[in-house]
Amino acid sequence: MIWDMLLNKLLLMFFFISLLNIIRNGYYFIQAWVKSNSENPTKYILSDKSLPMLAISLSYVLMSLTTGIFIKI
């Protein structure tokens, strides 16, 4: 029972960390898009570490929204 509560809290924490990662990358993308103009186009480039983390975060948040965050036993 204690392990279930601990696991649920860890999953909830991972959910919020994933949300923060998505918000961070979204902010940087919008910032690059707003600064860009036709004379000086600015590209938003993800690093080798950031792209897999963003993909994992997006998939976890979408999965959590459809199935739920908590494990029910």
N, C-alpha and C positions, 0 to 999 in steps of 0.2 A: 504494500500500500504506500509506503514512504517512497519506494522506488518509482512508482507511477506518478506521484506528485512531483518528484524531482525531474523525471523525464518530461512531464508536461511543461514544467517551468523552463527547462532547457529548450524545448521546441518553441515555446512562446518567445524566448529571448532570441533564438535564431530567426524567428519570423520578423521581429523588429529590426534586427541587424540587416536582414535582407531588404526590408523596406528602406532603411537608411542608405544602403548601397544603391538601390534603384533611384532614390531621390537625388543622391549625389551625382550619379552619372547623368541623370536627366537635367540637372542644373548645369553641368558642364556642357552638355549638348546644346541647351538653349542659349547659354552664354556664347558659345562659338557661333551659333546660328545668327544671333543678334549682331555680333561684331562683324560678321561677314558682309561684304558688299560686292558689287560687280567688279570693282577695280582691284580689290584685295580679298579674294575668297579665303575663308578660314575653314579648315577641315577639323572635325572632331575625331581624333585618333585614339583608339583604346590600346593600352599596352598589352603585352602578352599575358600578364597576370590578371589584369582588370576584365578582359573579355570573358574568360571562363567563370570568374566570380559573378559577373553580371548575368550570365546565362543561368548559372545555378540559382542565383537570387530570384530571377524572373520565374523560373520553373517552380521553385519552392513556394513563392507567393501565389502564383496561379493555382497550384495544386492545393494549397491551404485554403484558398477562397472557395474552391469547389468541393473539397472533402472535409474541411475543418482542421483545426490546429491540434486539438487534444486527442489523446488516445484514451478510449473508453474500454475498460475491462469489466 
